[in-house]
Amino acid sequence: MWRCNYEKEPFDMRLFALLCIRRLWVVLAGALAGLALVGGIYYVKNVTFGGVIPYTMDSKYYLEYAVDPSDQQTMSYFASYTWNDFLKSEEMVAQMLNSLTVPMTAQELKDSFEAELVSDLRICYIHTTAGDPETVREIDRVAGEAILAVGQRQRELLEVSLMDRETPRLAMPDLRTLRACILGAALGFFFTLFGLGLWMLLEERVQLPGTLARRYGIPAAGYVSRQGEPSEELESQLDHLLAGRNDIGLTAINGALDLGAVAKVLTSLGGEREYTPIPSLYQAPEAGNALRGRDGILLLVQADRDRGAAIEELLRRMGQLDIRVDAMVLADADRKLIRRYLACEIGRRDK
């Protein structure tokens, strides 16, 4: 009685790698699709619909702090957060709006500039951004007046002086389209491999004779290639597995396989055995009587076509009809794939 050992069958990474090489165009197409999708979305979002590129400029001010008379120590420095609180207070914003020559709301003014202390706490940068050069200059001007005013009224500061003032320039966005494309290609490559692996698990198609023996517990005599060439071990394996049996019933999983062509290949191996093609139980349920009248049964599984569920169901039906399968042969096999797989296995064992 046959048995199915799916739960003990490991995922064959070697076979998976060889199948991926054979379907390299699918992997490359997945990588290109990921590149186009992620890179395209990033480009459209950040370039096509990125909006008008604004203008920006920076002004640099030197902050000279006072000394505390009680201990002759420099008074505490103001952080960036404190400077923004000073410059964006209601009183200061109102004064700046009165001095502006361009129309703007209080919130728009607050959002248009930022005070930063980059490395030296005594140097404050006023970073200004707006839609056109003239507006940028105006905001920078009133922000500069405001920081000078803070310097005059805060006792911690002796003086605030302008060190440098840039001219307005385009605030070019930090676009990383190339990185987005590389990320998309990597994601497309990964998900394509994942999809191929999942497809391999769900389809349960057989590519190697050894899979038949391991999965169903029935001896696998070998294979017949797509070109009609038998494997090197097929003759000796059939001689052993079908010893003393001459009338062999030859059946398959599906009706698309040419049983007559495979029978000719098996007959050419020599010996006194006669292989009689018998339709599959799927196509002819009454074929069970013809199968039971034979000395032995040889079941053909078409490589890369017959699914695991179909093989399992056919074996179940044959078992219920008391039809014992003596051996299985993989038909229409990919000879190059099997040889490469075995070459990798032999090379790994030699190490």
Sine and cosine of phi, psi and omega as CSV:
sin_phi,cos_phi,sin_psi,cos_psi,sin_omega,cos_omega
0.00,0.00,0.75,-0.67,-0.03,-1.00
-0.95,0.32,0.36,-0.93,0.09,-1.00
-0.67,-0.74,0.50,-0.86,-0.01,-1.00
-0.95,-0.33,0.79,-0.61,-0.08,-1.00
-0.89,-0.45,0.75,0.66,0.03,-1.00
-0.87,0.50,-0.63,0.78,-0.10,-0.99
-0.92,0.38,-0.34,0.94,0.00,-1.00
-0.98,-0.19,0.01,1.00,-0.07,-1.00
-1.00,0.04,0.91,-0.41,0.00,-1.00
-0.97,0.23,0.33,-0.94,0.08,-1.00
-0.96,0.29,0.84,-0.55,-0.09,-1.00
-1.00,0.08,0.99,-0.12,-0.03,-1.00
-0.92,0.38,-0.56,0.83,-0.01,-1.00
-0.91,0.42,-0.73,0.68,0.03,-1.00
-0.90,0.44,-0.65,0.76,0.01,-1.00
-0.88,0.48,-0.67,0.74,0.01,-1.00
-0.90,0.44,-0.66,0.75,0.01,-1.00
-0.92,0.39,-0.62,0.79,0.04,-1.00
-0.92,0.39,-0.58,0.81,0.04,-1.00
-0.92,0.40,-0.61,0.79,0.06,-1.00
-0.90,0.43,-0.65,0.76,0.01,-1.00
-0.92,0.39,-0.50,0.87,0.04,-1.00
-0.96,-0.30,0.63,0.77,-0.06,-1.00
-0.86,0.51,-0.55,0.84,-0.01,-1.00
-0.90,0.44,-0.53,0.85,0.04,-1.00
-0.93,0.38,-0.68,0.73,0.01,-1.00
-0.90,0.44,-0.70,0.71,0.01,-1.00
-0.91,0.41,-0.63,0.78,0.03,-1.00
-0.90,0.43,-0.62,0.78,0.06,-1.00
-0.90,0.43,-0.65,0.76,0.03,-1.00
-0.91,0.42,-0.66,0.75,0.02,-1.00
-0.92,0.39,-0.61,0.79,0.04,-1.00
-0.90,0.43,-0.67,0.74,0.06,-1.00
-0.90,0.44,-0.66,0.75,0.05,-1.00
-0.87,0.50,-0.74,0.68,-0.03,-1.00
-0.91,0.40,-0.63,0.78,-0.05,-1.00
-0.94,0.35,-0.84,0.55,-0.05,-1.00
-0.93,0.36,-0.74,0.68,0.02,-1.00
-0.89,0.46,-0.64,0.77,0.01,-1.00
-0.91,0.41,-0.69,0.72,0.02,-1.00
-0.89,0.46,-0.69,0.72,0.00,-1.00
-0.89,0.46,-0.69,0.72,-0.04,-1.00
-0.92,0.40,-0.70,0.71,-0.01,-1.00
-0.90,0.43,-0.67,0.74,-0.04,-1.00
-0.93,0.37,-0.68,0.73,-0.15,-0.99
-0.99,-0.14,-0.29,0.96,0.00,-1.00
-0.91,-0.41,-0.86,0.51,-0.04,-1.00
-0.88,0.47,-0.73,0.68,0.00,-1.00
-0.95,-0.30,0.43,0.90,-0.02,-1.00
-0.97,0.25,-0.17,0.99,0.01,-1.00
0.99,0.10,-0.02,-1.00,-0.01,-1.00
-0.95,0.31,0.70,-0.72,0.02,-1.00
-0.97,0.26,0.84,-0.54,-0.04,-1.00
-0.98,0.19,0.09,-1.00,0.09,-1.00
-0.96,-0.27,0.43,-0.90,-0.01,-1.00
-0.56,-0.83,0.36,-0.93,0.11,-0.99
-0.39,-0.92,0.37,-0.93,0.00,-1.00
-0.81,-0.59,0.63,-0.78,0.14,-0.99
-0.85,-0.53,0.60,-0.80,-0.08,-1.00
-0.87,-0.49,0.77,-0.64,-0.05,-1.00
-0.83,-0.56,0.64,-0.77,0.05,-1.00
-1.00,-0.09,0.75,-0.66,-0.06,-1.00
-0.95,-0.33,0.90,-0.43,0.05,-1.00
-0.97,-0.22,0.91,-0.42,-0.09,-1.00
-1.00,0.01,0.50,-0.87,-0.01,-1.00
-0.99,0.16,0.24,-0.97,0.02,-1.00
-0.96,-0.28,0.72,-0.70,0.02,-1.00
-0.95,0.31,0.87,-0.50,-0.05,-1.00
-0.89,0.46,-0.45,0.89,-0.08,-1.00
-0.94,0.34,-0.57,0.82,-0.04,-1.00
-0.75,-0.66,0.06,1.00,0.02,-1.00
0.86,0.50,0.45,0.89,0.05,-1.00
-0.97,-0.24,0.54,-0.84,0.04,-1.00
-0.89,0.46,0.68,-0.73,0.00,-1.00
-0.93,0.38,0.32,-0.95,-0.08,-1.00
-0.86,0.52,0.67,-0.74,0.04,-1.00
-0.97,0.23,0.50,-0.87,0.07,-1.00
-1.00,0.01,0.69,-0.72,0.05,-1.00
-1.00,0.10,0.11,-0.99,0.00,-1.00
-0.86,0.52,-0.65,0.76,-0.01,-1.00
-0.87,0.49,-0.65,0.76,-0.01,-1.00
-0.91,0.40,-0.68,0.74,0.01,-1.00
-0.89,0.46,-0.63,0.78,0.04,-1.00
-0.92,0.38,-0.57,0.82,0.08,-1.00
-0.89,0.45,-0.69,0.72,0.03,-1.00
-0.87,0.49,-0.79,0.61,-0.15,-0.99
-0.96,0.28,-0.44,0.90,-0.05,-1.00
-0.96,-0.28,0.31,0.95,0.10,-1.00
-0.93,0.36,0.38,-0.93,-0.05,-1.00
-0.85,0.53,-0.69,0.72,-0.02,-1.00
-0.89,0.46,-0.70,0.71,-0.05,-1.00
-0.94,0.33,-0.63,0.78,0.02,-1.00
-0.90,0.43,-0.63,0.78,0.04,-1.00
-0.88,0.47,-0.68,0.74,0.03,-1.00
-0.90,0.43,-0.64,0.77,0.00,-1.00
-0.92,0.40,-0.64,0.77,0.03,-1.00
-0.90,0.43,-0.61,0.79,0.02,-1.00
-0.91,0.41,-0.49,0.87,-0.04,-1.00
-1.00,0.05,-0.35,0.94,-0.02,-1.00
-0.91,0.41,0.57,-0.82,0.07,-1.00
-0.98,-0.21,0.03,1.00,0.04,-1.00
-0.87,-0.49,0.60,-0.80,-0.01,-1.00
-0.93,0.36,0.68,-0.73,-0.04,-1.00
-0.23,-0.97,0.59,-0.81,0.07,-1.00
-0.99,0.11,0.23,-0.97,-0.01,-1.00
-0.89,0.46,-0.65,0.76,-0.01,-1.00
-0.93,0.37,-0.64,0.77,0.04,-1.00
-0.88,0.47,-0.62,0.78,0.02,-1.00
-0.91,0.41,-0.69,0.72,0.01,-1.00
-0.88,0.47,-0.62,0.79,-0.04,-1.00
-0.97,0.23,-0.25,0.97,-0.13,-0.99
-1.00,0.03,-0.22,0.98,0.00,-1.00
-0.63,-0.78,0.32,-0.95,-0.02,-1.00
-0.51,-0.86,0.67,-0.74,0.08,-1.00
-0.99,-0.10,0.72,-0.69,-0.04,-1.00
-0.67,-0.74,0.65,-0.76,0.17,-0.98
-0.94,-0.34,0.97,-0.24,-0.18,-0.98
-0.97,0.25,-0.85,0.52,-0.03,-1.00
-0.74,-0.67,-0.63,0.78,-0.02,-1.00
-0.98,-0.22,0.83,-0.56,-0.02,-1.00
-0.93,0.37,-0.14,0.99,0.02,-1.00
-0.99,-0.14,0.02,1.00,0.02,-1.00
-0.83,-0.56,0.87,-0.49,-0.04,-1.00
-0.93,-0.36,0.75,-0.66,0.05,-1.00
-0.97,-0.23,0.71,-0.71,0.14,-0.99
-0.96,-0.28,0.94,-0.33,-0.04,-1.00
-0.99,-0.17,0.87,-0.50,-0.11,-0.99
-0.88,-0.48,0.65,-0.76,0.01,-1.00
-0.68,-0.74,0.72,-0.69,0.04,-1.00
-0.39,-0.92,0.06,-1.00,-0.12,-0.99
-0.98,0.20,-0.33,0.94,-0.01,-1.00
-0.59,-0.81,0.33,-0.95,-0.08,-1.00
-0.88,0.47,-0.63,0.77,-0.05,-1.00
-0.91,0.40,-0.65,0.76,0.03,-1.00
-0.91,0.42,-0.63,0.77,0.03,-1.00
-0.87,0.49,-0.69,0.72,-0.01,-1.00
-0.89,0.45,-0.65,0.76,-0.02,-1.00
-0.91,0.42,-0.71,0.71,0.00,-1.00
-0.91,0.42,-0.66,0.75,0.03,-1.00
-0.89,0.46,-0.61,0.79,0.00,-1.00
-0.90,0.44,-0.76,0.65,-0.05,-1.00
-0.95,0.32,-0.54,0.84,0.06,-1.00
-0.92,0.40,-0.59,0.81,0.06,-1.00
-0.91,0.41,-0.64,0.77,0.06,-1.00
-0.89,0.45,-0.60,0.80,-0.02,-1.00
-0.92,0.38,-0.67,0.74,-0.02,-1.00
-0.94,0.35,-0.52,0.85,0.09,-1.00
-0.92,0.38,-0.60,0.80,0.03,-1.00
-0.92,0.39,-0.61,0.79,0.06,-1.00
-0.89,0.46,-0.63,0.77,0.01,-1.00
-0.90,0.44,-0.50,0.87,0.00,-1.00
-0.98,0.19,-0.48,0.88,-0.10,-1.00
-0.99,-0.17,-0.28,0.96,-0.01,-1.00
-1.00,-0.01,0.82,-0.57,-0.06,-1.00
-0.93,0.37,-0.35,0.94,0.02,-1.00
-0.94,0.33,-0.29,0.96,-0.08,-1.00
-0.93,-0.37,0.74,-0.67,0.10,-0.99
-1.00,0.09,-0.66,0.75,-0.06,-1.00
-0.34,-0.94,0.55,-0.84,0.16,-0.99
-0.84,-0.54,0.84,-0.55,-0.06,-1.00
-0.76,-0.65,0.54,-0.84,0.02,-1.00
-0.97,0.26,0.79,-0.61,0.04,-1.00
-0.99,-0.16,-0.68,0.73,-0.09,-1.00
-0.36,-0.93,0.54,-0.84,0.04,-1.00
-0.65,-0.76,0.84,-0.54,-0.01,-1.00
-0.99,0.13,0.12,-0.99,0.14,-0.99
-0.99,-0.17,0.45,-0.89,0.00,-1.00
-0.85,0.52,0.62,-0.79,0.02,-1.00
-0.62,-0.79,0.34,-0.94,0.05,-1.00
-0.92,0.38,0.74,-0.68,0.03,-1.00
-1.00,0.04,0.99,0.15,-0.05,-1.00
-0.89,0.45,0.79,-0.61,-0.02,-1.00
-0.93,0.36,0.43,-0.90,0.03,-1.00
-0.99,0.11,0.99,0.12,-0.04,-1.00
-1.00,0.07,0.71,-0.70,0.00,-1.00
-0.79,-0.61,0.82,0.57,-0.04,-1.00
-0.89,0.46,-0.65,0.76,-0.01,-1.00
-0.88,0.47,-0.70,0.72,0.02,-1.00
-0.89,0.46,-0.63,0.77,0.03,-1.00
-0.89,0.45,-0.64,0.77,0.02,-1.00
-0.91,0.41,-0.68,0.74,0.02,-1.00
-0.90,0.45,-0.69,0.73,0.04,-1.00
-0.88,0.48,-0.68,0.73,0.02,-1.00
-0.89,0.46,-0.66,0.75,0.03,-1.00
-0.90,0.44,-0.66,0.76,0.02,-1.00
-0.91,0.42,-0.67,0.74,0.03,-1.00
-0.91,0.41,-0.66,0.75,0.03,-1.00
-0.89,0.46,-0.66,0.76,0.04,-1.00
-0.88,0.47,-0.73,0.68,-0.04,-1.00
-0.90,0.44,-0.75,0.66,-0.06,-1.00
-0.94,0.34,-0.47,0.88,0.08,-1.00
-0.93,0.38,-0.69,0.72,0.06,-1.00
-0.88,0.47,-0.67,0.74,0.02,-1.00
-0.88,0.47,-0.68,0.74,0.01,-1.00
-0.90,0.43,-0.64,0.77,0.04,-1.00
-0.91,0.42,-0.64,0.77,0.04,-1.00
-0.90,0.43,-0.67,0.74,0.04,-1.00
-0.90,0.43,-0.65,0.76,0.04,-1.00
-0.88,0.48,-0.65,0.76,0.00,-1.00
-0.89,0.45,-0.63,0.77,0.01,-1.00
-0.94,0.34,-0.66,0.75,-0.08,-1.00
-0.97,0.24,-0.61,0.79,-0.05,-1.00
-0.96,0.29,-0.57,0.82,0.03,-1.00
0.84,0.55,0.56,0.83,0.02,-1.00
-0.98,0.20,0.49,-0.87,-0.11,-0.99
-0.98,-0.18,0.77,-0.64,0.03,-1.00
-0.91,-0.42,-0.34,0.94,-0.10,-0.99
-0.80,-0.60,0.60,-0.80,0.06,-1.00
-0.86,0.50,-0.59,0.81,-0.01,-1.00
-0.88,0.48,-0.46,0.89,0.03,-1.00
-0.90,0.43,-0.61,0.79,0.00,-1.00
-0.88,0.48,-0.74,0.67,-0.03,-1.00
-0.92,0.40,-0.66,0.75,-0.04,-1.00
-0.94,0.34,-0.61,0.79,-0.11,-0.99
-0.99,0.14,-0.65,0.76,-0.14,-0.99
-0.94,-0.34,-0.10,1.00,0.06,-1.00
0.94,0.34,0.34,0.94,0.03,-1.00
-0.92,-0.39,0.70,-0.72,-0.04,-1.00
-0.84,0.55,0.71,-0.71,0.08,-1.00
-0.97,-0.25,0.91,-0.42,-0.10,-1.00
-0.97,0.25,-0.41,0.91,-0.03,-1.00
0.50,-0.86,-0.51,-0.86,-0.04,-1.00
-0.56,-0.83,0.32,-0.95,0.16,-0.99
-0.87,-0.50,0.83,-0.56,-0.11,-0.99
-0.96,0.28,0.12,-0.99,0.02,-1.00
-0.90,0.43,-0.42,0.91,0.03,-1.00
-1.00,0.05,0.10,0.99,0.01,-1.00
0.99,0.17,0.38,0.93,0.00,-1.00
-0.98,-0.18,0.78,-0.63,0.03,-1.00
-0.98,0.21,0.46,-0.89,0.07,-1.00
-0.95,0.32,0.36,-0.93,-0.11,-0.99
-0.87,0.48,-0.55,0.83,-0.08,-1.00
-1.00,-0.01,-0.08,1.00,-0.16,-0.99
-0.88,0.47,-0.71,0.70,-0.06,-1.00
-0.89,0.47,-0.77,0.64,-0.05,-1.00
-0.92,0.40,-0.57,0.82,0.01,-1.00
-0.92,0.38,-0.67,0.75,0.03,-1.00
-0.92,0.40,-0.61,0.79,0.03,-1.00
-0.87,0.50,-0.61,0.79,-0.02,-1.00
-0.98,0.20,-0.73,0.69,-0.09,-1.00
-0.95,0.31,-0.48,0.88,-0.04,-1.00
-0.91,-0.41,0.48,0.88,-0.03,-1.00
-0.87,0.49,0.75,-0.66,0.03,-1.00
0.98,0.18,0.10,0.99,0.00,-1.00
-0.87,-0.50,0.79,-0.61,-0.08,-1.00
-0.93,-0.36,-0.54,0.84,-0.03,-1.00
-0.99,-0.13,0.99,-0.16,-0.11,-0.99
-0.95,-0.31,0.82,-0.58,0.10,-1.00
-0.99,0.12,0.80,-0.59,-0.04,-1.00
-0.94,-0.35,0.91,-0.41,-0.02,-1.00
-0.74,-0.67,0.16,-0.99,-0.10,-1.00
-0.64,-0.77,0.07,-1.00,0.02,-1.00
-0.98,0.19,-0.74,0.67,-0.05,-1.00
-0.88,-0.48,0.29,-0.96,-0.05,-1.00
-0.99,0.11,-0.08,1.00,-0.02,-1.00
-0.98,0.22,-0.37,0.93,-0.03,-1.00
-0.97,0.25,0.70,-0.71,0.00,-1.00
-0.99,0.15,0.99,-0.11,-0.03,-1.00
-0.91,0.42,-0.57,0.82,-0.02,-1.00
-0.90,0.44,-0.65,0.76,0.00,-1.00
-0.91,0.41,-0.65,0.76,0.02,-1.00
-0.93,0.37,-0.61,0.79,0.02,-1.00
-0.88,0.48,-0.62,0.79,0.02,-1.00
-0.91,0.43,-0.65,0.76,0.01,-1.00
-0.89,0.45,-0.69,0.72,-0.03,-1.00
-0.93,0.37,-0.61,0.79,0.00,-1.00
-0.92,0.40,-0.56,0.83,-0.03,-1.00
-0.93,0.37,-0.22,0.98,0.02,-1.00
-0.95,0.32,-0.26,0.97,0.02,-1.00
0.99,-0.17,0.03,-1.00,-0.04,-1.00
1.00,-0.07,0.10,-0.99,-0.05,-1.00
-0.99,-0.13,0.09,1.00,-0.03,-1.00
-0.96,0.29,0.62,-0.79,0.07,-1.00
-0.91,-0.43,0.81,-0.59,-0.03,-1.00
-0.98,-0.21,0.90,-0.44,-0.04,-1.00
-0.97,-0.24,0.91,-0.41,0.03,-1.00
-0.91,0.42,0.78,-0.63,0.01,-1.00
-0.77,-0.64,0.78,-0.63,-0.03,-1.00
-0.84,0.54,0.42,-0.91,0.03,-1.00
-0.92,0.40,0.46,-0.89,0.07,-1.00
-0.89,0.47,-0.39,0.92,0.05,-1.00
-0.92,0.40,-0.64,0.77,-0.03,-1.00
-1.00,0.04,-0.51,0.86,-0.05,-1.00
-0.63,-0.77,1.00,-0.02,-0.01,-1.00
-0.83,0.55,-0.47,0.88,-0.02,-1.00
-0.97,0.26,-0.09,1.00,-0.01,-1.00
-0.92,0.39,-0.20,0.98,0.02,-1.00
-0.86,0.51,-0.62,0.78,0.01,-1.00
-0.90,0.44,-0.64,0.77,0.00,-1.00
-0.93,0.37,-0.57,0.82,-0.01,-1.00
-0.95,0.32,-0.62,0.78,-0.03,-1.00
-0.92,0.39,-0.38,0.93,-0.04,-1.00
-1.00,0.08,0.11,0.99,-0.05,-1.00
-0.99,-0.17,0.34,-0.94,0.04,-1.00
-0.94,0.33,-0.55,0.83,-0.01,-1.00
-0.47,-0.88,0.30,-0.95,-0.02,-1.00
-0.82,-0.57,0.77,-0.64,0.08,-1.00
-0.88,-0.47,0.87,-0.50,-0.05,-1.00
-0.98,-0.21,0.80,-0.60,0.03,-1.00
-0.99,-0.12,0.74,-0.67,0.08,-1.00
-0.90,-0.44,0.83,-0.55,-0.03,-1.00
-0.99,0.17,0.87,-0.50,-0.06,-1.00
-0.89,0.46,0.62,-0.78,0.08,-1.00
0.87,0.49,0.34,0.94,0.04,-1.00
-0.71,-0.70,-0.82,0.57,-0.05,-1.00
-0.94,0.35,0.80,-0.59,-0.03,-1.00
-1.00,0.04,0.39,-0.92,-0.05,-1.00
-0.85,0.52,-0.63,0.77,-0.02,-1.00
-0.90,0.43,-0.62,0.79,0.00,-1.00
-0.93,0.38,-0.66,0.75,0.02,-1.00
-0.90,0.44,-0.71,0.70,-0.03,-1.00
-0.88,0.47,-0.66,0.75,-0.01,-1.00
-0.92,0.39,-0.64,0.76,0.01,-1.00
-0.90,0.43,-0.66,0.75,0.03,-1.00
-0.90,0.44,-0.58,0.81,0.03,-1.00
-0.90,0.43,-0.71,0.71,0.00,-1.00
-0.90,0.43,-0.66,0.75,0.00,-1.00
-0.91,0.41,-0.60,0.80,0.04,-1.00
-0.90,0.44,-0.64,0.77,0.02,-1.00
-0.92,0.38,-0.44,0.90,0.03,-1.00
-1.00,-0.04,0.19,0.98,-0.01,-1.00
0.85,0.52,0.60,0.80,0.05,-1.00
-0.97,-0.23,0.90,-0.44,-0.05,-1.00
-0.99,-0.11,0.83,-0.55,0.05,-1.00
-1.00,0.08,0.86,-0.51,-0.05,-1.00
-0.99,0.10,-0.54,0.84,-0.02,-1.00
-0.33,-0.94,0.31,-0.95,0.03,-1.00
-0.81,-0.58,0.51,-0.86,0.04,-1.00
-0.75,-0.67,0.71,-0.71,0.05,-1.00
-1.00,0.06,0.87,-0.48,-0.03,-1.00
-0.97,-0.23,0.40,-0.92,-0.02,-1.00
0.82,0.57,0.61,0.79,-0.06,-1.00
-0.97,0.22,0.44,-0.90,0.07,-1.00
-1.00,0.05,0.98,-0.20,-0.10,-0.99
-0.89,0.46,-0.67,0.74,-0.01,-1.00
-0.90,0.44,-0.67,0.74,0.00,-1.00
-0.88,0.48,-0.71,0.70,-0.03,-1.00
-0.91,0.42,-0.66,0.75,0.00,-1.00
-0.91,0.41,-0.65,0.76,0.04,-1.00
-0.91,0.41,-0.64,0.77,0.03,-1.00
-0.88,0.47,-0.73,0.68,-0.01,-1.00
-0.93,0.38,-0.55,0.83,0.04,-1.00
-0.90,0.44,-0.66,0.75,0.05,-1.00
-0.90,0.44,-0.65,0.76,-0.02,-1.00
-0.91,0.41,-0.70,0.72,0.00,-1.00
-0.91,0.41,-0.66,0.75,0.03,-1.00
-0.89,0.46,-0.63,0.77,0.01,-1.00
-0.91,0.41,-0.64,0.77,-0.01,-1.00
-0.94,0.35,-0.56,0.83,0.02,-1.00
-0.90,0.44,-0.51,0.86,0.02,-1.00
-0.95,0.33,0.00,0.00,0.00,0.00
